[in-house]
Amino acid sequence: MEAGIVGLPNVGKSTLFNALTKAGALAANYPFATIEPNVGVVPIPDHRLEIIRRHIETQKVVPAMLRLVDIAGIVKGASEGAGLGNKFLSHIREVDAILQVVRCFTHAPGGEDITHVEGTVDPLRDIEIINTELVLADLETVNGALSKAERAAKAGDKESVARFAVLKALAPVLNAGKPARTVHFDDPEQAKALKGLSLITSKKVLYVMNVDEEDVNGTGPLAQRVREHAQKEGSEVVPVCAKIESELAELGDADKLEMLQSMGMEEPALNRLARAAYKLLGLQSYYTAGPKEIRAWTVPIGSTAPQAAGVIHTDFEKGFIRAEIYSVADLEKYKSEKAIKEAGKMRIEGKDYVMHDADVCHFLFNV
């Protein structure tokens, strides 16, 4: 699972990235602080791994991971070469989702001003600038591919015909300033063609509201405007105070808990962010557990048992025979796999089984 972090300069993107990845020193307070993309891998917080570890002895525990790509701040006119121009595009075309960081704070801690590239703090204007630049970049891609696709479609092969149909449908939508994700293709070949275009605006968006320290839950007027906007377009939102999160990231468990309690927070906001990204992408976790490791695996909701096995290794899917499955709740109740079997709760599932969130699996396969 991979997400690209985008936003205007000085909205807190790099502070957030560093907090998520504990990557070290924060970027300087000036536009284009991030020149080359930073890439980091973030563990997905998951209390169920600890439940499994309590009942199954193991050498290590491996959580699911979110790969983050932090790119240069986008400015108005980026699609036409302003700022760093199109240099950022290649770095986020392949991600699964966009995390758009939106500035909902007015002053930095201590009261000093942090320069806003547009001169004032207006989250909806900022969202419109970013979305417009991404739409224009996609429009350039689509327009550039249309004539070639039309020529190829005349040969009649279904892939070329589907690609041309998708490009022809997308061009007027993007030209009207709307993202590619507002167009739905039921035909499997056309859906495949859309994915192959790697359009930025075809990806789902999670708005990360970077809020003031006094508004950690994002209930202030600036954050509320972002919530209303996201609700209208069917996107997700998460309030995060990047400054607080960067401080929490440097603390040990005891000090972190004390700081969270003092701020009236139950957990770091970054935990909510990771879960929201999971939800946005329609993902769930299943687990494998044994003496060598306990590991969380990520699969799309609706995946079958063979598809889930294939995430571990393609041979597991090809040679899938059956799966022995129980839930984390079963393990918490019965305390061991032996007791789960004795209670008749260990299920034997075949190729048609649809995976549930929090399944614990042993796959049997033949290669």
Residue pairs with C-beta under 8 A, 6 or more apart in sequence:
1 64
1 65
1 66
1 67
1 96
1 277
1 278
1 281
1 283
1 298
2 66
2 67
2 68
2 69
2 94
2 95
2 96
2 97
3 66
3 67
3 68
3 69
3 95
3 96
3 97
3 98
3 99
3 206
3 277
4 68
4 69
4 71
4 91
4 92
4 95
4 97
4 98
4 99
5 13
5 16
5 17
5 68
5 69
5 70
5 71
5 99
5 101
5 208
6 13
6 71
6 74
6 88
6 92
6 98
6 99
6 100
6 101
6 130
6 134
7 13
7 73
7 74
7 100
7 101
7 102
7 103
7 126
7 130
8 73
8 74
8 75
8 103
8 116
8 117
8 118
8 126
8 129
8 130
9 30
9 31
9 32
9 33
9 73
9 75
9 83
9 117
10 29
10 30
10 31
10 33
10 73
10 103
10 114
10 115
10 116
10 117
11 73
11 101
11 102
11 103
11 126
11 210
12 101
12 103
12 105
12 210
12 242
12 243
13 34
13 70
13 73
13 101
14 26
14 27
14 33
14 34
14 38
14 70
15 26
15 27
15 210
15 242
15 243
15 245
15 246
16 101
16 208
16 210
16 240
16 242
16 245
17 23
17 38
17 40
17 68
17 70
18 24
18 25
18 26
18 27
18 246
18 249
19 242
19 245
19 246
19 248
19 249
19 270
20 40
20 42
20 68
20 245
20 249
20 270
20 273
21 38
21 40
21 41
21 42
21 68
22 249
22 250
23 38
23 40
26 246
27 33
27 34
29 114
29 115
30 115
31 73
31 75
31 83
31 115
31 117
32 72
32 73
32 83
32 84
33 73
34 70
34 71
34 72
34 73
35 72
35 84
37 69
37 70
37 71
37 72
37 88
37 91
38 69
38 70
39 67
39 68
39 69
39 70
40 67
40 68
40 70
41 65
41 66
41 67
41 68
42 65
42 66
42 67
42 68
42 270
42 274
43 63
43 64
43 65
43 66
44 63
44 64
44 65
44 66
44 274
44 275
44 278
44 285
44 296
44 298
45 63
45 267
45 270
45 271
45 274
45 275
46 63
46 64
46 285
46 296
48 285
48 287
48 296
48 328
48 358
49 61
49 63
49 287
49 294
49 296
50 61
51 328
51 331
51 332
52 61
52 287
52 289
52 294
52 328
52 331
52 360
53 61
53 294
55 331
55 332
55 335
55 336
56 289
56 290
56 294
56 331
56 336
56 337
57 291
58 289
58 290
58 291
58 292
58 293
58 294
59 291
59 292
59 293
60 292
60 293
60 294
61 293
61 294
61 295
62 293
62 294
62 295
62 296
63 296
64 285
64 296
64 297
64 298
66 274
66 277
68 99
69 91
69 92
69 95
71 88
71 91
71 92
72 83
72 84
72 87
72 88
73 83
73 117
74 83
74 88
74 129
74 130
74 133
74 134
75 82
75 83
75 117
75 129
76 82
76 118
76 129
76 132
76 133
77 83
77 133
78 84
78 85
78 86
78 88
78 133
78 137
79 86
79 133
79 134
79 136
79 137
79 140
80 136
86 137
89 137
89 200
92 98
92 200
93 198
93 199
93 200
94 198
95 203
96 203
96 281
97 203
97 204
97 205
97 206
97 277
97 280
97 281
98 134
98 200
98 203
98 204
98 205
98 206
99 205
99 206
99 208
99 273
99 277
100 127
100 130
100 205
100 206
100 207
100 208
101 208
101 210
101 242
102 123
102 126
102 127
102 207
102 208
102 209
102 210
102 226
103 116
103 121
103 123
103 126
103 210
104 121
104 123
104 209
104 210
104 211
104 212
104 215
104 218
104 220
104 222
104 223
104 226
104 239
105 121
105 210
105 211
105 212
105 215
105 222
105 241
106 121
106 212
106 222
107 113
107 114
107 212
108 114
108 243
109 213
109 243
118 125
118 126
118 129
121 222
123 209
123 222
123 223
123 225
123 226
124 225
124 226
124 229
127 207
127 226
127 229
131 179
131 201
132 177
134 179
134 200
134 201
135 174
135 177
135 178
135 179
135 201
137 200
138 170
138 174
138 179
138 180
138 199
138 200
138 201
138 202
139 171
139 174
139 175
141 197
141 199
142 167
142 170
142 171
142 174
142 197
142 199
143 171
145 163
145 167
145 197
146 164
146 167
146 168
146 171
149 160
149 163
149 164
149 167
150 164
152 160
152 163
152 164
153 160
153 161
153 163
153 164
153 165
158 189
159 189
159 192
159 193
161 189
162 187
162 189
162 190
162 192
162 193
163 193
163 196
165 187
165 190
165 193
166 185
166 190
166 193
166 194
166 197
167 197
169 183
169 185
170 180
170 183
170 194
170 199
173 180
173 182
173 183
174 180
174 201
179 201
179 202
180 194
180 199
180 201
180 202
181 201
181 202
181 203
181 204
183 194
185 191
185 193
185 194
194 202
195 202
204 235
204 236
204 280
204 281
205 233
205 235
205 236
206 235
206 236
206 237
206 238
206 273
206 276
206 277
206 280
207 226
207 229
207 230
207 235
207 236
207 237
207 238
208 237
208 238
208 240
208 273
209 218
209 222
209 223
209 226
209 227
209 237
209 238
209 239
209 240
210 240
210 241
210 242
211 218
211 220
211 222
211 223
211 239
211 240
211 241
212 220
212 241
213 241
213 243
213 244
213 263
215 223
215 239
215 241
216 239
216 241
216 244
216 263
216 264
216 265
216 269
217 239
218 224
218 226
218 227
218 237
218 239
223 239
226 237
227 237
230 236
230 237
236 276
236 279
236 280
238 269
238 272
238 273
238 276
239 269
240 269
240 270
240 272
240 273
241 269
244 263
244 269
245 268
245 269
245 270
247 259
248 256
248 259
248 260
248 268
248 270
249 268
249 270
251 259
256 268
260 266
260 267
260 268
278 284
278 285
278 298
281 300
282 300
282 301
283 298
283 299
283 300
283 301
284 298
284 299
284 300
284 301
284 355
284 356
284 357
284 358
285 296
285 297
285 298
285 299
285 357
285 358
286 296
286 297
286 299
286 308
286 355
286 356
286 357
286 358
286 359
286 360
286 361
287 294
287 295
287 296
287 297
287 328
287 358
287 359
287 360
287 361
288 294
288 295
288 297
288 312
288 360
288 361
288 362
288 363
289 295
289 360
297 308
297 311
297 312
298 311
299 307
299 308
299 311
299 355
301 357
302 354
303 354
303 355
304 351
304 352
304 353
304 354
304 355
305 320
305 322
305 323
305 325
305 349
305 350
305 351
305 353
305 354
305 355
305 361
305 363
306 316
306 317
306 320
306 351
307 317
307 355
308 355
308 361
309 316
309 317
309 320
309 323
309 361
309 363
309 365
310 316
310 317
310 318
312 363
315 365
315 367
316 363
316 365
318 365
318 367
319 365
319 366
319 367
320 351
320 363
320 364
320 365
321 364
321 365
321 366
322 348
322 349
322 350
322 364
323 348
323 349
323 350
323 353
323 361
323 362
323 363
323 364
324 346
324 347
324 348
324 349
324 361
324 362
324 364
325 346
325 347
325 348
325 349
325 353
325 359
325 360
325 361
325 362
326 337
326 340
326 345
326 346
326 347
326 359
326 360
327 356
327 358
327 359
327 360
328 358
328 360
329 358
330 340
330 345
330 360
331 337
331 340
331 360
334 340
334 343
334 345
337 346
340 346
